[in-house]
Amino acid sequence: MLSTVSNSFINNLFFYQKLIVKKIFSNEELLLFHFFYETTKSPPQNVIIIKDFVFFFLKNENYFNAKSKLPYLRKKFQHRKIVIVREEEVLVNLVYGFFPDPYIHTVRIERNIFTGKMNVIVGFLSYEERGIAIGCNGNYIKAVNEIFERYVIFVSSDGFKVRIKCDVVKI
């Protein structure tokens, strides 16, 4: 059974939890780190490869400079999808950071009262925007959820996991 948590105090506690994105770099990720830095002059905080996606996490002050080089990076890595994400310290900001292109109308929490698992439901106004958010065959949202499962660590609790889902909001 799913229940939507509607208490704004509980939502704020959940959405504004401190987190870190923890990663140990592989050799390939180190090479991509150096290439990214040489291209953008902005050092990424993290580089995570998930299947065809390469996620570069950047500090806010470096984000827009690096984002301007995104077309060049995508051209250089035609066989991979390059994503630049702002490295954030709270959950709600990180969720927004993974979806910079489509307009996010709402973000809400859904909790399974039997298992205690939490889902963050990201609401879009159209199926087209939702399609952009989840990617072809759902590959992008699967990659985002793998990052949350393997690399996102909540400072206040060990082992806490969250899953991201995309939905179309009815107005």
Helices and strands as residue ranges (DSSP letters): E 2-4, H 8-15, E 19-21, H 27-40, E 46-50, E 53-58, H 60-67, H 70-76, E 81-86, H 91-98, E 106-112, E 118-124, H 127-134, G 136-138, H 139-150, E 152-154, E 162-168
